Amino acid sequence: MTICLLAVAGVLTMSAQSSVYDFKVKDDAGKDVSLADYKGKVLLIVNTATRCGFTPQYKDLEAIYEKYRSEGLEILDFPCNQFGQQAPGTIQEIHQFCTLNYNVKFPQFDKIEVNGANAHPLYNWLKKGNDIKWNFTKFLISRDGRILKRYEPRDKMSDVEADVMMEVNPVLSNIMARRSIRQYLDKPVEHEKLEVVVRAGINAPSGMNAQPWIVRVVEDQKLIADVNEVYKKANAEQVSRDKNFKNMFRNAPNLICVCTPAKGGGELDAGLLGENMMLAAQSIGLGTCCLGGPVRWLNTNADAKFFLDRLDIPEGYKLNYILAIGYPDEQPDAKPRDASKAKFIQ
C-alpha cells in the first residue's frame, strides 16, 4: 500500500512539473541551482561517465558547446555511476579529468542517479517512464523549457549538432516550432500584426517578380459569422459531430485569403507567399492553418457568394487558399517527418 501511494505521489509530482525550469540540481560544490537560471537558453542535458567507451564524446560535446554557446546553447553534464560503475570518484575528480583530457568548459553538476528509486526528479521528468539505457544519453530542451528530442548514446553526434543548430538559430527554430493550429482564442488579431504578416508575405520571391497574387485580409467578424451560418445550415450533421466547432475556418477569428490567376499559374509563387506569412505569424505569437476545404465550398455554394463578393476579387482571379490566423488555444506536437525522402547526391 505504501509503495502504491509513493508511486502515485511520484506521478502527480511529475505531472505538475511541465518545464525543465521547475527543477533544482546541485552544482559541483553541492550548492542548489535552479534550472530556471537557464530560461531562454537551448539546453543539451547529458548523463556522463569518465571510464566508458563513449567517454570520447566529451570532445564532440565540447566542440558543439564552443561553436554554439554564443548563440544561446548550454550543455548540462550530470555524471552518473549507475552503468558499469564507469563514473567513479568525486565530482571534483571527474571535473579535473574532463578538464585535462577534453578541455571541458560546459557546466558539470554533482553526481546523480538517473534510474531506480533514487533517480533525480529531473531525470524522472526527462525520461517519461523510459529508463536511461547507458551513459551519454542526451536530451535537447527548447528555449521555453520543453523536451524536443532524446538521443541514445550511439546516435550520431552530427545529428545532435544539426538539431542544436536548428534550435539556436532564430529563423530555423521558428520553422521547427510552427504547427497547424485548429483551435484559437476568442480574440481577433490586432490590425497592426496582420499588416506585419502580410508585409512578410508580399516580400516572398516570385518568378520575374510578377507577384501573381491578390491578398484579402478579413477582419470583419460579422462577415465571418454570416458565412458560417450558411455553412452550418448546409453541413448540419458534420457540424453537430464536431464538439469544438466555432466556425468553418478551423475556428479562427481572422482570415487571409490568397487569390491567383483564374486561368492557372502563380500557384508556386502563392505558396511561397503563404509560407512567409505563416512563419511571420509564428514569430509574433500567432497560429495559422492553411485551408483548402472551405475554398472549395465557397467557390461552389451559391448562398455563399456574398462572402466572395465582399472580398472584391478582381476579374481574372480566383480564390486559391485561405490562411486561418489567430491566437493559438492549443500546442499540438509535431507530426513525424520521413527524412528518408531527402537524398544527397554527392
C-alpha positions as CSV (number, residue, x, y, z in Angstrom):
1,M,0.0,0.0,0.0
2,T,2.8,2.4,0.9
3,I,4.6,1.6,-2.3
4,C,1.5,2.3,-4.3
5,L,1.0,5.7,-2.6
6,L,4.6,6.6,-3.3
7,A,4.2,5.7,-6.9
8,V,1.0,7.8,-7.2
9,A,2.8,10.7,-5.5
10,G,5.7,10.5,-7.9
11,V,3.3,10.5,-10.9
12,L,1.5,13.6,-9.5
13,T,4.8,15.4,-8.9
14,M,6.0,14.7,-12.5
15,S,2.7,15.8,-14.0
16,A,2.8,19.0,-12.0
17,Q,6.3,19.8,-13.5
18,S,5.8,20.6,-17.1
19,S,9.1,22.5,-17.7
20,V,12.7,21.9,-17.1
21,Y,12.7,25.2,-15.1
22,D,10.7,23.5,-12.3
23,F,13.7,21.6,-11.1
24,K,16.7,22.3,-8.9
25,V,20.0,20.5,-9.0
26,K,23.3,20.6,-7.1
27,D,26.4,22.1,-8.7
28,D,30.0,20.7,-8.2
29,A,30.2,22.4,-4.9
30,G,27.0,20.9,-3.6
31,K,25.0,24.2,-3.8
32,D,21.4,24.2,-5.1
33,V,21.0,25.6,-8.6
34,S,17.6,26.3,-10.1
35,L,17.4,25.4,-13.8
36,A,15.2,28.5,-14.1
37,D,18.5,30.3,-14.3
38,Y,18.8,28.9,-17.8
39,K,15.5,30.3,-19.1
40,G,15.8,31.4,-22.7
41,K,18.7,29.0,-23.4
42,V,18.7,25.9,-25.6
43,L,19.8,23.0,-23.3
44,L,21.5,19.7,-24.0
45,I,21.3,17.6,-20.9
46,V,23.6,14.5,-20.7
47,N,24.4,11.8,-18.2
48,T,28.1,11.1,-18.5
49,A,30.9,8.7,-17.3
50,T,34.7,9.0,-17.4
51,R,35.6,5.3,-18.0
52,C,33.1,4.5,-20.7
53,G,33.5,3.6,-24.4
54,F,31.5,6.7,-25.1
55,T,33.7,9.0,-23.0
56,P,35.4,10.4,-26.1
57,Q,32.0,12.1,-26.8
58,Y,33.2,14.7,-24.3
59,K,35.4,16.0,-27.1
60,D,32.4,16.3,-29.5
61,L,30.2,17.9,-26.9
62,E,32.8,20.5,-26.1
63,A,33.2,21.2,-29.8
64,I,29.4,21.8,-30.1
65,Y,29.5,23.9,-27.0
66,E,32.3,26.2,-28.3
67,K,30.5,26.6,-31.6
68,Y,27.1,27.5,-30.3
69,R,27.4,28.8,-26.8
70,S,27.4,32.4,-28.0
71,E,24.1,31.7,-29.8
72,G,22.4,30.5,-26.5
73,L,23.4,26.9,-26.1
74,E,24.2,25.4,-22.6
75,I,25.3,21.8,-22.1
76,L,24.5,20.5,-18.6
77,D,26.6,17.5,-17.6
78,F,25.4,15.1,-14.9
79,P,27.9,12.3,-14.1
80,C,26.3,9.0,-13.2
81,N,27.9,5.9,-11.8
82,Q,24.9,3.6,-12.4
83,F,26.2,2.0,-15.6
84,G,29.1,-0.4,-15.0
85,Q,30.4,1.9,-12.3
86,Q,32.1,3.9,-15.0
87,A,32.0,7.2,-13.2
88,P,33.9,6.6,-10.0
89,G,35.4,9.3,-7.9
90,T,34.2,12.6,-6.6
91,I,32.7,15.3,-8.8
92,Q,35.9,17.3,-8.3
93,E,38.0,14.3,-9.6
94,I,35.6,13.9,-12.6
95,H,35.8,17.6,-13.3
96,Q,39.6,17.5,-13.2
97,F,39.7,14.5,-15.6
98,C,37.4,16.2,-18.1
99,T,39.3,19.5,-18.0
100,L,42.7,17.8,-18.5
101,N,41.6,15.3,-21.2
102,Y,38.9,17.1,-23.1
103,N,39.2,20.8,-22.0
104,V,35.5,20.7,-21.0
105,K,34.1,24.2,-20.2
106,F,30.4,23.5,-20.0
107,P,28.8,23.2,-16.6
108,Q,29.2,19.9,-14.7
109,F,26.9,19.2,-11.8
110,D,27.1,16.8,-8.8
111,K,26.8,13.1,-9.5
112,I,23.3,11.7,-9.6
113,E,21.3,8.6,-10.3
114,V,19.1,8.6,-13.4
115,N,17.2,5.3,-12.9
116,G,15.6,3.5,-10.0
117,A,14.1,4.6,-6.7
118,N,16.8,7.3,-6.1
119,A,16.6,8.8,-9.6
120,H,16.8,12.5,-9.6
121,P,13.4,14.1,-10.2
122,L,14.8,15.9,-13.3
123,Y,15.5,12.6,-14.9
124,N,12.2,11.1,-14.0
125,W,10.7,14.0,-15.9
126,L,13.1,13.7,-18.8
127,K,12.8,10.0,-19.5
128,K,9.0,9.9,-19.0
129,G,9.0,6.3,-17.9
130,N,11.6,5.0,-20.4
131,D,14.7,4.3,-18.4
132,I,18.1,5.6,-19.4
133,K,19.9,2.8,-21.2
134,W,23.5,3.9,-20.7
135,N,26.0,6.7,-20.3
136,F,25.8,9.7,-22.7
137,T,22.1,9.7,-23.3
138,K,21.1,13.2,-24.3
139,F,18.0,15.4,-24.2
140,L,17.6,18.6,-26.2
141,I,15.5,21.2,-24.5
142,S,13.9,24.2,-26.2
143,R,14.3,27.8,-25.1
144,D,10.9,27.7,-23.4
145,G,11.8,24.6,-21.4
146,R,10.2,21.7,-23.4
147,I,11.8,18.4,-24.3
148,L,12.4,18.4,-28.0
149,K,14.3,15.1,-28.6
150,R,16.1,12.3,-26.9
151,Y,19.3,10.8,-28.2
152,E,20.7,7.4,-27.4
153,P,24.5,7.0,-26.8
154,R,25.1,5.6,-30.3
155,D,23.1,8.3,-32.2
156,K,25.3,10.3,-34.5
157,M,26.8,13.5,-32.9
158,S,26.4,15.1,-36.3
159,D,22.6,14.7,-35.9
160,V,22.8,16.1,-32.4
161,E,24.7,19.2,-33.8
162,A,22.2,19.6,-36.6
163,D,19.3,19.7,-34.2
164,V,21.2,22.1,-31.9
165,M,21.8,24.4,-34.9
166,M,18.1,24.4,-35.7
167,E,17.2,25.5,-32.2
168,V,19.8,28.2,-31.6
169,N,19.2,29.9,-34.9
170,P,16.1,32.0,-34.5
171,V,14.9,31.6,-38.1
172,L,15.4,27.8,-38.1
173,S,13.8,27.4,-34.6
174,N,10.8,29.4,-35.8
175,I,10.5,27.0,-38.8
176,M,10.7,24.0,-36.5
177,A,8.2,25.4,-34.0
178,R,5.4,26.2,-36.4
179,R,2.4,23.9,-36.3
180,S,-1.0,23.9,-37.9
181,I,-3.4,25.4,-35.4
182,R,-7.1,24.4,-35.3
183,Q,-8.2,25.9,-32.0
184,Y,-8.0,29.6,-31.4
185,L,-8.8,32.0,-28.6
186,D,-11.8,34.2,-29.0
187,K,-9.6,37.2,-29.6
188,P,-9.3,38.9,-33.0
189,V,-5.8,39.7,-34.2
190,E,-4.7,43.3,-33.9
191,H,-4.7,45.1,-37.3
192,E,-1.0,46.1,-36.8
193,K,0.0,42.4,-36.5
194,L,-2.0,41.4,-39.6
195,E,-0.2,44.1,-41.5
196,V,3.2,42.7,-40.4
197,V,2.2,39.2,-41.5
198,V,1.0,40.4,-44.9
199,R,4.1,42.6,-45.4
200,A,6.3,39.5,-44.8
201,G,4.2,37.6,-47.3
202,I,4.4,40.0,-50.2
203,N,8.1,40.1,-49.8
204,A,8.3,36.5,-50.8
205,P,10.1,35.8,-54.1
206,S,8.1,35.3,-57.3
207,G,9.1,34.4,-60.9
208,M,10.2,37.6,-62.8
209,N,8.9,39.5,-59.7
210,A,5.4,39.1,-61.3
211,Q,3.8,38.9,-57.8
212,P,0.8,37.0,-59.3
213,W,-1.2,37.0,-56.1
214,I,-4.1,39.0,-54.7
215,V,-4.4,39.1,-50.8
216,R,-7.5,39.9,-48.9
217,V,-7.5,40.0,-45.1
218,V,-10.8,39.5,-43.4
219,E,-11.2,41.4,-40.1
220,D,-15.0,41.8,-40.3
221,Q,-16.2,39.5,-37.6
222,K,-19.8,39.8,-38.9
223,L,-18.8,38.7,-42.3
224,I,-17.2,35.5,-40.9
225,A,-20.2,34.9,-38.7
226,D,-22.7,35.3,-41.6
227,V,-21.0,32.9,-44.0
228,N,-20.5,30.5,-41.1
229,E,-24.3,30.4,-40.6
230,V,-24.8,29.4,-44.2
231,Y,-22.1,26.7,-43.8
232,K,-23.8,25.3,-40.7
233,K,-27.1,25.0,-42.4
234,A,-25.6,23.2,-45.4
235,N,-23.5,20.9,-43.2
236,A,-25.6,20.5,-40.1
237,E,-24.7,16.8,-39.5
238,Q,-21.0,17.4,-39.9
239,V,-21.1,20.4,-37.6
240,S,-23.0,18.5,-34.9
241,R,-20.3,15.9,-34.8
242,D,-17.6,18.4,-34.0
243,K,-17.9,19.4,-30.3
244,N,-15.2,22.1,-30.8
245,F,-16.8,23.7,-33.8
246,K,-17.0,27.5,-33.7
247,N,-16.6,28.4,-37.4
248,M,-15.8,26.8,-40.7
249,F,-12.3,28.3,-40.8
250,R,-10.9,26.0,-38.1
251,N,-12.4,28.4,-35.5
252,A,-10.0,31.2,-36.4
253,P,-11.1,34.8,-35.7
254,N,-9.3,36.2,-38.8
255,L,-8.6,35.1,-42.4
256,I,-6.0,35.8,-45.0
257,C,-7.5,34.9,-48.4
258,V,-5.0,34.4,-51.3
259,C,-6.1,34.6,-54.9
260,T,-4.3,33.5,-58.1
261,P,-5.0,33.9,-61.8
262,A,-8.2,32.0,-62.8
263,K,-6.6,30.6,-65.9
264,G,-3.8,29.0,-63.9
265,G,-0.3,29.9,-62.9
266,G,1.1,31.6,-59.9
267,E,0.5,28.7,-57.6
268,L,4.1,28.2,-56.7
269,D,4.6,31.9,-56.0
270,A,1.4,32.0,-53.9
271,G,2.8,29.1,-51.9
272,L,6.0,31.0,-51.1
273,L,3.8,34.0,-50.1
274,G,1.8,31.8,-47.8
275,E,4.9,30.1,-46.1
276,N,6.3,33.6,-45.4
277,M,3.1,34.7,-43.8
278,M,2.8,31.5,-41.7
279,L,6.3,31.8,-40.4
280,A,5.9,35.5,-39.7
281,A,2.8,34.8,-37.7
282,Q,4.6,32.1,-35.7
283,S,7.4,34.6,-34.9
284,I,4.9,37.1,-33.3
285,G,2.9,34.5,-31.3
286,L,0.1,33.8,-33.8
287,G,-1.0,30.5,-35.1
288,T,-2.1,29.6,-38.7
289,C,-3.6,26.8,-40.7
290,C,-3.7,26.6,-44.5
291,L,-7.2,25.7,-45.7
292,G,-8.4,24.3,-48.9
293,G,-11.8,22.7,-48.0
294,P,-13.6,26.0,-47.2
295,V,-12.3,27.4,-50.5
296,R,-13.9,24.6,-52.5
297,W,-17.2,25.1,-50.6
298,L,-17.1,28.9,-51.1
299,N,-16.5,28.5,-54.8
300,T,-19.4,26.1,-55.3
301,N,-22.1,27.3,-52.9
302,A,-24.3,30.0,-54.4
303,D,-25.6,31.1,-50.9
304,A,-22.0,32.0,-50.0
305,K,-21.5,34.3,-53.0
306,F,-21.9,37.3,-50.8
307,F,-18.7,36.4,-49.0
308,L,-16.6,36.2,-52.2
309,D,-18.3,39.5,-53.4
310,R,-17.1,41.2,-50.2
311,L,-13.5,40.1,-50.9
312,D,-13.6,42.2,-54.0
313,I,-11.6,39.7,-56.1
314,P,-10.5,41.3,-59.4
315,E,-11.7,39.8,-62.7
316,G,-9.4,37.1,-63.9
317,Y,-8.6,35.9,-60.4
318,K,-9.9,33.0,-58.2
319,L,-9.7,32.2,-54.5
320,N,-6.8,29.7,-54.1
321,Y,-6.4,29.2,-50.4
322,I,-7.2,30.7,-47.0
323,L,-5.0,31.1,-44.1
324,A,-6.8,30.8,-40.8
325,I,-5.0,33.1,-38.3
326,G,-5.3,33.9,-34.6
327,Y,-4.0,33.4,-31.1
328,P,-3.5,29.6,-30.6
329,D,-5.6,27.8,-28.0
330,E,-3.6,24.6,-28.3
331,Q,0.0,23.4,-28.6
332,P,0.0,20.3,-30.9
333,D,3.0,18.1,-31.2
334,A,4.9,17.9,-34.4
335,K,3.9,15.0,-36.7
336,P,6.7,12.6,-37.8
337,R,8.7,13.5,-40.8
338,D,10.2,11.0,-43.2
339,A,13.9,12.0,-43.5
340,S,14.5,9.2,-46.0
341,K,12.7,11.1,-48.7
342,A,15.6,13.5,-48.8
343,K,18.8,12.2,-50.5
344,F,22.1,13.9,-51.0
345,I,23.7,13.4,-54.4
346,Q,27.5,13.7,-53.7
